[in-house]
Amino acid sequence: MAKKKESYETMMERLEKIVEVMDSNEVTLEGTMVNYEEGVKLCNDLYKILNDTEGKIKILTDEGEKDFTPNVE
């Protein structure tokens, strides 16, 4: 069965918890390495999500990068 894709927010929460655990100094060296590996994987996955989202936004704006300035009259 396929693994359900996690949301960006859920992945960020997991990464924050990993950082908290590693900062606590209550983890063994082996545990730190496991957390580090998971953290790096999460960072890479989050970066990919951000890049994909940026690409979609560029496509939707038709003009590529464009500063957002609301029309306030």
Buried (B, 14 or more C-beta within 10 A) or exposed (E): EEEEEBEEEEBBEBBEEBEEBBEEEEBEEEEBEEBEEEBEEBEEBBEEBEEEEEEEEEEEEEEEEEEEEEEEE
